[in-house]
Amino acid sequence: MTLRTERQPDRDTVTSSIEAVRPRGRKGADDRSRNADGSIRSPWSSVLARVLLIAMSLLFLIPIYWMVISALKGNSELGAFPPTWFPQWLDWSNFGKAIDAMPFFTFFRNTLIITVCVTLFSMVSNLVIAYGFACLEWRGRDKVFYVVLATLFIPFPVTLIPMFDLYARLGWINTFLPLIVPSLFGSAFYVFLLRQFLLQIPKDLLNAARMDGASEWGILWRIVFPQARAALVTVGIFAAVGAWNDFLGPLIYLQDENVQTLSIGLQIFRLNNSQDFQFNQLMAASVLIILPLVVLFFVFQRTFIKGVQIGSFK
């Protein structure tokens, strides 16, 4: 007679079998309900965070909402007390009056030309400079990069008079060149932003391309550029907003009205209507000026949010 003994499965085998048949969705939900240190996350923490974010969003949106409704109010309702949170009737004629009160389309064309040129030149020049600091090995690279970052601490008034004297000697005053040409030489902030992203590209990928005979320009435009699109869109949005809202540069370098921008146009509108000031028309002009920036942000919203997270993870 032969005794048959069966081997009992050990605890590790049983545990692994249970983990294998456990639903994946439940496991993912358990992981999302835990903090980084493994402790269980309270459901009230996420609710509190959402409430706080909504409250902060409303705090920032109230001035924009008030500007929009003020642009749609009539003169009688605009001075009413207590103020109304929604117009009793929408006065769309304020936008037409604001356009007619100043050469709006001339200012819009000038601002658009400057913004497009500054955005494109900033994206190209800063990508090339950041590539040199992140992907090329050369002596003294980090020291030069620190010097570039140090330029962020130089106040604009310090360089105002020397730059104006230089542009005056070149005959660039009252042209778009003083506002466009500096974007060809990069910006310390944009270079830092792009360099942090390019440092995440694997060095082995770049070295393999070099071993295959690719030039540095080929590596930049065929390998680095496609991977850096999110960062470039972020730089482009920052550059576009800065050029569109720039007030001090056009005020200093642009003197004739036919080359002025929208930021100067608002000041001209206020001065021309100082005797009979129409606040609702000024708000209507402000809405028209910020509208392209709002559209730009919503079009590239996902890419912009992805780009501002550069360097936040390894």
Residue pairs with C-beta under 8 A, 6 or more apart in sequence:
33 40
33 41
33 43
34 40
34 41
35 41
67 283
67 286
67 287
68 283
68 287
69 85
69 86
69 87
70 78
70 279
70 280
70 283
71 94
71 95
71 280
71 281
71 283
71 284
71 286
71 287
72 87
72 90
72 91
72 92
72 94
72 280
73 84
73 87
73 91
73 280
74 87
74 89
74 91
74 280
75 278
75 280
77 84
77 87
77 88
78 279
78 280
91 280
94 278
94 280
94 281
94 283
94 284
95 284
95 287
95 288
97 278
97 281
97 284
98 104
98 269
98 281
98 282
98 284
98 285
98 288
99 105
99 285
99 288
101 269
101 272
101 273
101 281
101 285
102 265
102 268
102 269
102 272
102 285
103 257
103 258
103 265
104 262
104 265
104 285
104 288
106 257
106 258
106 260
107 260
107 261
107 262
107 264
107 265
108 262
110 176
110 259
110 260
110 261
111 243
111 244
111 261
111 262
111 263
113 176
114 176
114 179
114 180
114 243
114 246
114 261
115 240
115 243
115 244
117 176
117 180
117 183
118 179
118 180
118 183
118 239
118 240
118 242
118 243
119 236
119 239
119 240
119 243
121 180
121 183
121 184
122 183
122 186
122 187
122 190
122 235
122 236
122 239
123 232
123 235
123 236
123 239
125 183
125 184
125 185
125 186
126 186
126 187
126 190
126 191
126 194
126 235
127 194
127 220
127 224
127 225
127 228
127 232
128 220
129 186
129 191
129 194
130 190
130 191
130 193
130 194
130 195
130 197
130 198
131 198
131 216
131 220
131 224
132 138
132 141
133 141
133 144
133 145
133 148
133 191
133 195
134 194
134 195
134 198
134 199
134 201
135 198
135 201
135 206
135 219
135 224
136 216
145 195
148 188
148 191
149 188
149 192
151 188
152 188
152 189
156 248
160 252
163 178
164 173
164 252
164 253
167 173
167 177
167 178
167 253
170 177
172 178
172 181
172 253
173 253
173 255
174 253
174 254
174 255
174 256
174 259
175 253
175 259
176 259
178 249
178 253
179 243
179 246
179 249
179 250
179 253
179 254
183 239
187 239
189 238
190 235
190 238
190 239
193 231
193 234
193 235
193 310
194 228
194 231
194 232
194 235
196 310
196 311
197 228
197 230
197 231
197 310
197 311
198 224
198 228
200 311
200 314
201 223
201 224
201 227
205 223
206 219
206 223
206 224
209 218
209 219
209 222
209 223
210 219
214 222
214 223
225 232
229 303
230 303
230 306
230 307
230 310
231 307
231 310
232 307
233 300
233 303
233 304
233 307
234 303
234 304
234 307
234 308
234 310
235 307
237 296
237 297
237 300
237 304
240 293
240 296
241 293
244 262
244 263
244 292
244 293
245 263
245 293
246 261
246 263
247 263
247 264
250 260
250 261
250 263
250 264
251 264
254 260
254 261
254 264
257 268
260 268
262 289
263 289
265 285
266 282
266 285
266 286
266 289
269 281
269 282
269 285
270 277
270 282
273 281
273 282
297 304
